[in-house]
Amino acid sequence: MPKKPHVKVVTMLRRKAGMSREAFVQRYENYHAVLATKLVPGLLDYRRMYISAERPAFGTEPPVLDYDVITTLVFADMASYQQAFDTLKRPDIAQRIAEDEEQLFDRTNITAYLVDEYTSEL
């Protein structure tokens, strides 16, 4: 049961009310993701996985979506994660992120977790 040594953050986000899925993806990819990669130090990997209710997998029923995107941010270790977290708490950085998030997300519905990731040998 190999465990990856990195620190991974998984975040689930909902788009701002009234925003189309297409506009959401475009705004996220062209602005927010670019901003995040500039402002968050120590990122090894940053992924966005957009959920589509019209494309349920494995024959499941189309769900009512609580989130529109799942993101993952990967850091080398806890020290790198802590440095990123400390940077995001700085008032100047926090304000830039918040202003951009206001254009994109329902900020009352953001969920984030540190996760333990395991991989399978295939």
C-alpha atoms as one frame of an Amber mdcrd trajectory, in Angstrom:
protein
   0.000   0.000   0.000   2.363   2.759  -1.208   1.573   6.219   0.090   2.779
   9.287  -1.768   5.082  11.451   0.351   3.654  14.736  -0.900   1.111  16.945
   0.836  -2.087  17.251  -1.171  -4.971  19.669  -0.702  -8.322  18.838  -2.295
 -10.814  21.678  -2.655 -14.407  21.542  -3.867 -15.836  24.766  -5.255 -19.160
  25.991  -6.623 -19.377  28.649  -9.304 -20.971  32.003  -8.636 -24.766  32.036
  -9.029 -25.868  32.917 -12.539 -22.525  32.045 -14.135 -22.615  29.509 -16.957
 -20.377  26.462 -16.803 -18.514  27.645 -19.910 -17.896  31.122 -18.466 -16.809
  29.540 -15.185 -14.242  27.261 -16.831 -12.919  30.091 -19.005 -12.588  32.507
 -16.076 -10.984  29.892 -13.848  -8.459  28.731 -16.431  -7.552  32.149 -17.855
  -7.478  34.210 -14.656  -7.766  32.432 -11.334  -5.469  29.500 -12.105  -2.872
  31.871 -13.556  -3.094  34.082 -10.460  -2.794  31.099  -8.122   0.302  29.760
  -9.856   1.925  33.181  -9.469   0.955  33.752  -5.825   1.147  30.308  -4.196
   4.756  29.308  -3.539   5.920  25.721  -3.595   3.231  24.231  -5.821   4.399
  21.015  -7.453   1.083  20.327  -9.171  -2.226  22.196  -9.530  -5.186  20.509
 -11.223  -8.796  21.416 -11.846 -11.387  18.744 -12.554 -14.688  20.194 -13.765
 -17.769  18.150 -12.930 -20.582  17.774 -15.445 -23.985  16.589 -14.229 -24.746
  15.603 -17.820 -21.953  13.020 -17.785 -22.462  10.702 -14.812 -20.116   7.720
 -14.767 -20.730   3.992 -14.467 -24.470   4.234 -15.144 -25.264   6.325 -12.079
 -28.144   8.792 -12.039 -27.309  12.424 -12.870 -26.653  14.088  -9.514 -27.620
  17.439  -8.117 -24.206  19.030  -7.967 -22.968  20.628  -4.779 -19.725  21.606
  -6.516 -18.613  22.478 -10.026 -14.910  21.774  -9.745 -12.530  19.716  -7.651
  -9.023  21.104  -7.413  -5.838  19.547  -6.136  -2.751  21.391  -4.991   0.372
  19.359  -4.291   3.331  20.420  -2.163   6.604  18.593  -1.540   6.151  18.454
   2.236   4.440  20.090   5.232   6.995  22.904   5.328   6.154  23.836   1.726
   2.439  23.619   2.455   2.855  25.818   5.546   4.820  28.394   3.551   2.003
  28.518   0.976  -0.640  28.797   3.713   1.297  31.607   5.415   1.615  33.412
   2.085  -2.119  33.133   1.422  -2.829  34.677   4.864  -0.790  37.808   4.072
  -3.285  40.701   3.753  -2.065  41.801   0.311  -2.221  38.268  -1.105  -5.485
  37.395   0.648  -7.123  40.502  -0.807  -6.006  39.688  -4.367  -7.269  36.126
  -4.082 -10.579  37.194  -2.472 -11.244  39.822  -5.141 -10.713  37.267  -7.876
 -12.762  34.610  -6.080 -15.693  37.051  -5.815 -15.862  37.061  -9.625 -15.868
  33.277  -9.823 -17.002  31.301  -6.787 -19.846  30.995  -4.325 -17.491  31.782
  -1.450 -20.006  30.476   1.106 -19.546  26.980  -0.308 -15.825  26.211  -0.373
 -14.598  22.978   1.166 -10.911  22.056   1.440  -9.085  19.137   3.017  -5.574
  17.825   3.427  -5.725  14.255   2.143  -3.632  11.108   2.324  -3.160   9.679
  -1.147  -2.419   6.073  -1.964  -1.683   4.616  -5.363  -2.235   1.140  -6.729
   0.233  -0.841  -8.747  -1.342  -1.602 -12.103
